[in-house]
Amino acid sequence: MKLDVRVYHIETGKPVVVLNDEDAKDLGVYVTGRVRISHEGKSITTIADTTSTFVKEGEIAIFGGVRRLLNICDKCIVEVSETSKPQSVEFIKKKIDGYTLNEEEIRAIIQDVVDNNLSNIELTAFVTGGYVKGYIMDEIVAMTKAIVDTGQSIDFGDDIMDKHCIGGVAGNRTTMLIVPIIAAAGFIIPKTSSRAITSSAGTADTMEVLAPVDFGVDKLKGIVNKTNGCIAWGGSVNLAPADDRIIRVEYPLSIDTEGHMLASVMAKKRSVGSDYIIIDIPVGRGAKVISEEKAKDLAHKFIELGKRLGVAVECLITDGRAPIGKGIGPALEARDVLYALDNKGPADLIEKSLDLAGAMLELSGKCIQGKGRNIAEEILKSGKAKEKMKQIIEAQGGDPDIKPEDIEIAKNEMTIISEHRGRVKYIENKIISTIARAAGAPRIKSAGLYLHVKVGDEIDVGDPLFTIYSTSKNRLKEANNLAYKLYPIKVGGIISDIIR
């Protein structure tokens, strides 16, 4: 069937076209069916939507990606024909029915995810099937390998170190201390990090306050060759595109499929050739992992997956009941990091970073067991970590002499005070992040909040709990209202809970 093209300069993220209902019927195509578009010797398979009004009979609406691939313009004529769904759709149905998928079937699904051959409904079915039915270790290994093979890989050499945190803890910028400590110890640690999705800042957001984080592969390799380390945004180097697309489906559904998560973490680490990996699993109220039992089970799976992939993995189960550090939001967290590199920062941020860095040094086998933390502490206290961080900042295009006081914090502020006397029992990570986001973080890097108390502190009525910072008075008011509505900091006595 020949149809007239109507070009719309809209990016859809997938190869999508829109047909008139009558043309779709003639082709035998329904919503999310496939059609083959051909023009001057070039062809592409696209996902079809249909309409009775948006597109006239005899026309086809084509969007940004398809237009560029076929190099077509408005009023061009294209040949349109029906084509079959990819075979991976049958494998997705097989998983939904509860069957175990083999390596070839998983690889076919992941390849079609990367190639944008699956409709949103089909990709959602894949994510949901894995969430409901789960994966055995053979499937997780196959998925990890497929995600690595369908993305960019970077060879940084041998004995590469890395770390990952399961997440859920506000603040927690340990990466920005661990990287310079490990790099100063003479090891290579090319850390690719994420931006915030639901939190008030990701490591990449915070590092971006100090230096650019968006680099191509060659630039990234140059930085690491020069300094032994980097703190860059992983999305800029296309390390695991299948994983990014899967996460975009999981997020609105508020589901975190364990098999996908394990494959996601390990695939990104293998993409940069990591040989020694420390996994931080925070546990507690408000963290992603609630129970220590679940944390131990997850740790065993990470270790087993590492063995199957030829990677040394060690997991640390850490306290996730409250934020780490005092600043929440990119600029405030960057200040915490710089103070910590001067050995003046929040004690919990420093102590946790030293624990993780010490474990990483011992995992490498280049350090006597039980001595790793001492070595990490000496590197931090001596100023070697600070000097290494300055080198990394400069190599990434930032000002190596930046001081904590140089970092701009939003001018509008409001301090929330305690209405009770007692001990700080807990600080809700998720609510703290929600308030910081309402203030404008992470999009506005100078926005966020600063904690004045920690769990266990004894406080009185009127004592400051935290200060909110925002560039907008309206945002500040919204964040303030949330703070009094949600009460992220619980102050009380010895009662642990009330059951009604």
DOLOVEX-681868 format. One record per residue: x, y, z of N, C-alpha, C in turn. Coordinates in steps of 0.05 Angstrom, whole numbers, plus 5000, padded with zeros to 4 digits. Example, Ala and Ser with C-alpha at 12.3 -4.5 7.8 and 13.67 -1.06 7.14 Angstrom:
2
526448865156524649105156526449345156 525749555142527349795143525850015157 
***
This chain:
500
501749765000500050005000501850255000 501250444982502750694981501250904996 502651055013501351255030503051515029 501651745031502952005032503952055061 506452155063507652205089506852475100 506252485125505952725141507952715163 509952885162512152885182511453055206 511952945230511553095255514253085269 515253315276517953335289517653295319 516853055325516552965353518152715358 519652715380521252475386519652285403 519252045393517551845407519151645422 521751625417523351435432523251155420 521351105403521050845389520350895360 520850705342519950745314516950695312 515450915313512550905314511351065291 509250965279507751105259504751095266 503251275253500351275258498951255231 497051055230495451015205492551085210 491251155189488351185190487050915195 484850905210483550645216482850485191 481950615170481150475146483550345132 485750495131488250375119489250145136 489050175162489949965180488349705175 485749735172484049505167484849365141 485349525120486149415094488749255096 490549355114493049225117492848985137 490648975151490348765172492048825196 492349075203494049165225492349285247 492849215272491549325295493549485312 492549625332494249785349496549615361 498949725359501549595368502349375349 500949345326501849165305504349275291 505549125274507949215259507349265230 508549475219508549525190511349585181 511849505156514449555144514249805126 515950005131515950255115518350245097 517950285071520150285052520050545035 522550645030522850885014525550895002 525650904975528150934960530350734969 529550484971531450264977532050225007 530850395024531250355053528550265065 528850095086526449985099526849985130 524650005144524649985173522049865183 522249695203519849585216519049775239 516449855239515550045259513049925274 512450045297510049975312507850175303 505550065298503350235287501250305308 500450555307498050635322496050715301 493450725309491350785289489551005300 488251145281486551375289484451415267 482251525274480151595254480251895247 481752055263481652345259484352465254 486452375269489052505268490352485240 489952255227491152205201488852135181 488952255158486952205137487451945123 485351825111485751585095487651645072 489551465068491451505047494051645056 494151715083496451845094497651675116 500151745124501451615146503051825162 502751835188504152025205506851895213 509052035207511651935213513152135231 514552035251515852205271518852205268 520152365286523052425284524852195277 524851985294526751765290526451625263 523951565255523451425230524151605207 523451855209524152055188527152055182 528752065203531652075199532751815188 531751595197532751335188532151295158 529851385149529151345121529751595103 530551815117531152065102528852145085 526452175097524052245082523052515091 521452645074520352905080517352905077 516153125085513253155083512353125054 510152985049508952945023510452725006 512552605017513752375004511752145003 512151954985510451714984512151474993 511051325011512451085021510750835016 512050605015510750345012510350235040 507950155047507350055074506149775072 507349585087506249315086506249195115 504549005119504448875145506848695149 507848665173509948485179509448355206 510748135212510147985236511548105261 510548025284511848105310514447955313 516348065327518847925332518447675348 520147475344519747215358520047245388 521347465397521747495426519147535441 517047625427514447655439513447385449 513947175434513146905443514746815468 517246905469518846835493517846985517 516947235513515747385536513247245546 511547145528509146995536510046745551 512146625543513146375556513846445585 515246675590515946745617513446805634 511446935622508946995636507546735644 507846535628506646275634508246115655 510546235664512046115686514245925678 514945925652517145755642519845895646 521945735648524645835648525645885620 526846115615527846185589530746105586 531546015562534345945558535946195549 538546155545540246385539539546515513 538846355492538146465466535546625467 533646535483531046675485531446935500 533046935521533447185536535047385518 537047285504538547455487536847585465 534947435454533147535434531347765445 530347725470528747935482530348185487 532748155498534448385504535248535479 535848385458536648515432534348675421 531848565423529548715414528848955432 529548935457529249175475531049395465 533549325460535549525451534849635424 533849475406533149555379530449695377 529149725400526449855401524449705384 524649445383522849275368520349205384 520349255410518049185426516349425432 513749385431511949605438512049645468 510949865477510849925506509349705521 507149595509505649385521507249135524 508749065503510348815503512748845523 513949075524516149115543515049105572 512749225576511449215603510848925610 509948765591509348485596511848335604 514148395591516648275599517448345627 517248595634517948685662516048555682 513448555676511548445695511848135698 512448005676512847715677515147645694 517347795692519647745709519047805738 517448005743516748085771515047875784 513047775769511147585781512347295782 513747215762514746935760517546905771 519147125771521847105781523746975761 526346975768528446865751530246675767 531046465755533146295768535846415760 537946325774540646445769541546405740 540946185727541746145699540546365682 538046445687536846655671538146925677 538846975702540047225710542847255697 544347035697546947045684546647105654 544746965641544347015612543447295607 541747405624540847685620543147875624 544847835644547048005649548948015624 549547775614551347765590550047895566 547447865563546047985540546048285542 545648395566545648685570548448795564 550548655572553248745567553748735537 553048515524553748485495552248675477 549848775486548348955469548849245475 550849305492551549575498554449635493 555349865501558149945498559849825521 562149725515564049635535566649795533 567949835556570349985557572549825571 574849805559577049655570578949845585 578949845612580650015627583149855637 583449605629585749455638584949235658 586949165675586548945695586149055723 585148885740584748955769583049205773 580849215758579049455760577249425784 576949635800575249635824572749795819 570649725834568049865830566349815855 564349975857562349945879559650025870 557649915884554849985878553249985904 551450175906549550185928546750125918 545349945933542649875925540750115926 541450315943539950565943537850575965 536350805964534250845984535051026007 537551096009538551256031539251536021 537951736032538452016024541352096031 542452276016545252356020547052126010 548551996028550051756021551951785998 553452005997555252045975557951915980 557951665988560451525994562251495970 561051465946562551425922564651645918 563851895925565652125920567952135940 567951975960570251935978571751685971 570351475964571551215958573351235933 572351365912573851375887576551505891 576751745904579451865908581151705927 580051565947581651405965582851165950 581251025935582150795920584150875898 583551095884585351185863587951275875 587951405898590351495911592051255921 590651025926592150785934593450645911 593050755887594350645863592750455847 590150435853588350255838586650405819 585550265799583850395779580950355786 579450575787576650565795575050755777 574250665753572650835735569650825742 568751005759566050985770564051135752 562250975740560051095725557551085743 556251315747554151335766551551435752 549451415767546751495756545951775765 544051885751542652125760540252035777 539052225791536752165808534352095791 532851895801530251835789528051915809 528151805833526151885853527452025877 530152025878531552145901532052445895 533252575915533852865912536452915899 538052705894540552735880541752455875 542852415851544552185846547452265848 549252075848552052145850552952315826 551852265802552552425779551552715782 549252745794548153015799549953175818 550953035839552653175859555353235848 556553035833559253085822559053315801 556853345788556553555768556753835780 556353865806556754115820559654195819 561453985819564354035820565654025793 564453865774565753835748563753705729 564153735703562453595683562553295687 560453155680560352865683559552715658 559052865636558052755611560252735591 561252485587563552445569563152215550 564452225527564651995510566651805519 566851575506568651355515571551445515 572451565493575251645491576051845513 574352035518574952245538575052105566 573151925571573051795597575551625601 576451485581578951325583581351505589 581351745576583551935581583652025609 581252085621581152175649582151955668 581351715663582151485680585051435677 586151435653588951395648590651605663 589651845665591152065678590952055708 588651975719588252005748587651745763 587251525749586451265760583451245766 582051465764579151445770577551665756 574951635759573051835749570451805764 568752005762566051985772564352115750 563251945733561852035709559051935708 557452055690554651965686554751725667 553651495676553651255660552051275634 549951445635548251465612549551585587 551751725591553051855568554751665551 555351425562557151245548555650995538 553050985541551350775529552250495538 552850465564553850215574551849995574 549350045581547349835582544649945574 544250005548541750125539539249965545 539449695544537149525551536249575579 538149595597537549645625536049905629 537050115616535750385618532750365609 532250215588529450205578527750035597 528849835609527349665628526649835653 528549995663528150155686525950365681 525850475657523750665651520950545652 520650285648518050155651517550085681 519649995695519349925723518550165741 519650395735519250635752516350715755 514750755733511950835737510250615749 511150365747509750135759510450095788 512550245797513550215824514249935831 515549795812516549525818519549505813 520849335828523749295825524248995824 524248895800524548605796527348525804 527548335823530148265834532048165812 531147995794532847885773533848105755 532148295747532948515731534948685746 534548735772536348895787539148775789 539248515795541848375796543248395769 541848345747543048355721543948635714 542248835721542849115716545449205729 545649155754548049235769550549105758 550448845755552848695746553548755717 551548795700552048855672553649125669 552749325684554149585683556949565693 557349395713560149355724561849205704 560748995692562248845672562849005647 561149205641561549365617564049535619 564949595644567449745647569649555656 569249295655571349105661571949075690 570049125708570549105737571348825745 573448805761574348545771573748505801 573548725816572948715844570648915850 568448805861566048975865565148955893 564749185906563549205932560649295929 558749145941555949215939555049305967 554049555968552949665993549949615994 549049466014546149396017545149526042 544049776041542949896065540349756073 540049726099537749586110536449756132 533749756132532349886153529950036144 528550156162526050306157526650526136 525150526114525450726094527450656072 529150456076531050366056529650176036 530850116014529649935994529449656005 531449576022531449306034530749346063 528449226072527449276099528749096119 529048836113529948646133532748546128 534148476149536848366147536848096133 534647946137534447686124534347716093 532847906084532647966055535348066045 536748226061539348336052541348106049 541347916067543247696066542647516041 540047476036539347316012540247455987 539847715985540747875962543747865959 545147885982548047875981549147615970 547947395979548747135968548347115938 546147235928545647225900547647395884 548347625895550447785882553047635880 553747505902556347365903556347125884 554146985883553846755864553946855835 552547075829552647185802555447275795 556847395814559547475809561347235802 561047015817562646775812562146675783 559546675776558846575749559946755727 560447005733561447185713564447225715 565747095735568647125738569447385752 567747485770568247735783568147685814 570047805828570047785858568047995869 566147905884564048075896563948045926 563748265940563348265969561148455975 559348375993557048546000557248636029 556748886034556648996061553749076067 552648966089550049036098550349266117 549249496109549749746124547149856136 547350046154545050176167543750366148 541250306141539750476122537350606135 537350646161535050756175534851056173 536851186163536851476162538751576141 538551826133540351936113543251926123 545151926103547951936109548952216102 550352346120551252616115549152816125 549653066121547753276130546353406107 547653446085546453566062544853376045 542453466036540753306018540053485994 541153405971540953575947543753615936 544053635910546753635897548853825910 548154075913550154275923550754215952 548754165968549254115997550853856001 550253655984551753405986554653445977 555053605956557753665947559353805969 558153985984559454116006560353906027 558553716033559253506053561753356044 561853296018564053146007566653296010 566653556003569053716005569953746034 568053786052568753796080569953536089 568853316080569853046089572653006078 573253096054575953066043577953226059 576953436074578653586092578553476121 577253236123576953106149575253266169 573453426158571653596175568753536169 568153346152565453286144563853126163 561353056156559652896173560952626180 560952556206562352316215561252066202 558552056199557351806188558151766159 558351986143559251966115562151876114 563851986131566651906131566951616139 565651536161566051266172565051056152 562751106140561750906121563450886097 564451116087566251116064568850956070 569950996093572350846101571850546103 569550476114568850186115568750066087 567450206069567150096042569750096027 571350306029573950326016575850106027 575750076053577449866066576749586056 574149536054573249266044574149226015 574049446000574849425972577849365969 579549485986582349435985582949145993 581549046013581948766021581048566001 578748635987577748455967579648415944 581248615938583148595916585448395921 585848325947587948145954590648275956 590748545951593248695952593648815980 591948735999592048856026591448636046 592848636068592448436090589548466101 588248246104585548246116585548386143 583648566147583448716172584948976172 586649026151588249266149587149476129 585149396113584249566092583149836102 581649826123580550076134582650266144 584750146157586950316166588350456144 588750316121590050436098588250656086 585650596084583750796073583751046091 583751006117583751236136586251406134 588551266131591051416128591051586103 589951466081589851616056588151866059 585951846073584152066077585352276095 586352186118587452376138589952516128 591552386111594052506101593552716080 591152736069590552926048590952816020 591852556018592352435992589652405976 587552335991584952315977584052585966 584452795982583653065973585253135948 587753085948589453155925588552995900 587852745904586952575882584252675872 582452765889579852865881580253125865 582153285873582753535858583753465829 585353255827586353165801583953075783 582152915796579852815781578053045772 577553235790575853465784577053625760 579653665761580953815740580853665714 581353395715581353235690578553235678 576553255694573753255684572853535676 574553735679573854005669572854195691 573154125716572254295738574554455750 573954615770575954775785577054605808 579554525806580754355827580954495854 580954765854581254905879578654995892 576454885882573854955893573654885922 572555055938572255015967569254985974 568654855997565754826004564255086004 565555306013564255566015563655685987 565055585967564655685940562155585927 561055365938558655245926556155395934 554755485914552355655919550055495929 548855585950546455465962544155665958 541755565952539355735946538955925969 538156175962537956395982535456376000 533256275989530856256006531056016024 530656056050530955836069528755846091 528255616102526355596125527255366142 527355406168528255196187525855076201 525654816201523554666214524554596242 522954666263523854616290522254396303 523354276325521954056339519654166356 517454026355515154086372515053916397 517153746399517153556422519953546434 520053446459522553396472523053096472 525453006468525952716468528352646451 528352396442530552286426529652256397 531452306378530752266350530751966345 528451856339528151566336528751476308 527851616288528451556260528051796243 529251786219528951996199528251856173 525851906163524851766139526251856114 527851676102529351736078527651836055 525451686050523751756027522452026030 521552086055520152346059522152576058 524552536068526652736067527252806037 527452596021527952635992525552775979 523152705987520752835976520753135982 521453206006521453486013523653635998 525953515995528153635980527453675951 526053475940525153495912523053715909 521353745929519353965928520654235928 522954245941524554505942525954555915 526154355898527354395872529554205864 530654055884532753865878531653625863 533153495846535953555838536153735814 533953805801534053965777535354235783 534654355806535954605815538054515835 540554515828542654395844543054535871 542354785873542854935898540554885918 538454745910536154695928536554445943 534954415965535154175981534554236010 535754066028535454126056537954036071 538354146095540654086112539653986139 540553746146539753626171541353726195 539953806216541353896241541553686262 540153456257540153246278540652976265 541452776281541852506273540152326292 539752076283538351876299539851846326 538351856348539651826374540152086389 540052316374540452576387538252636407 539052756430537052856449536453146442 533953216438533253486431530953586448 530653856447528553986463526554126444 524354216455522354366440523754616429 523354666403524454906391527254866378 528454626383531054576370530654536340 532554626324532354596295532654306286 530954216268531153946257532553946230 531554116212532854146186532054416174 533754506155533254756141532854696111 530654806100530054766072531055006056 532254946033533355156015532055135988 531155365977529955365950530455635937 530555635910530855875895528056015891 525955875898523255975893521755985920 520456205926518956235950516456045950 515356005926513055825924513955535929 516255455918517255185923517955155953 519055355964519755345993517255306010 515155446003512655416017511555136014 511655025990510654755985512254556001 514954586001516654406016516054426046 515654666055515054706084512454576092 510454606074507854476080508054176081 509754066063510153776063511553686089 513453846098514953776122513053756146 511153946149509353936172507153736168 506653656143504553456138505653176141 508153126133509152856132510952776156 511952976170513652926194515852716189 517952796174520052596168521752516191 521852686212523552626235521752566259 522052316270520452226292521952276318 520852436336522052486362520252356384 521452196401519752066422521451956444 520151796461521451676484522251386478 521351206497522150926495520150756480 517750866473515750706459516750666430 516750416421517650356394515350366374 512950306382510650306364508050286379 505850366367503250346379501550176360 500249956371498649786355495749826364 494049876344491149916350489549706336 
***
